[in-house]
Amino acid sequence: MPELILTLPDDLYTQLQGKAAHKGLPLEGFIVEQLAMESTPMTQEGQEQQGLEEALASTGLVQTVSSDLVTAYVLNPAAPRQSPIRVQGGPLSTLIIEQRERTQ
């Protein structure tokens, strides 16, 4: 694989580091991702999707999943997962069925 060495101004480096950390990627991975996105023509739908994802991520309500985390789970199905949270009440499917019956 070809290797590229970049010299970046300090402010740009800091800005890119922050964006990479926000996405949960190493700086190098983030830069490669950005270059790939810029060199691949995106459909209108893809641009809208990307804009929506960025807007949601900026609110803090949604976080992107780190590619390292996805890889870890795919490669090791026995990797620890979050344990389920116990909640009161019945299954969601039962509640939906009951709601539908009430509206009919």
Secondary structure, 3 states (H helix, E strand, C coil): CCCCCCCCCHHHHHHHHHHHHHHCCCHHHHHHHHHHHHHCCCCHHHHHHHHHHHHHHHHCCCCCCCHHHHHHHHHCCCCCCCCCCCCCCCCHHHHHHHHHHHHC
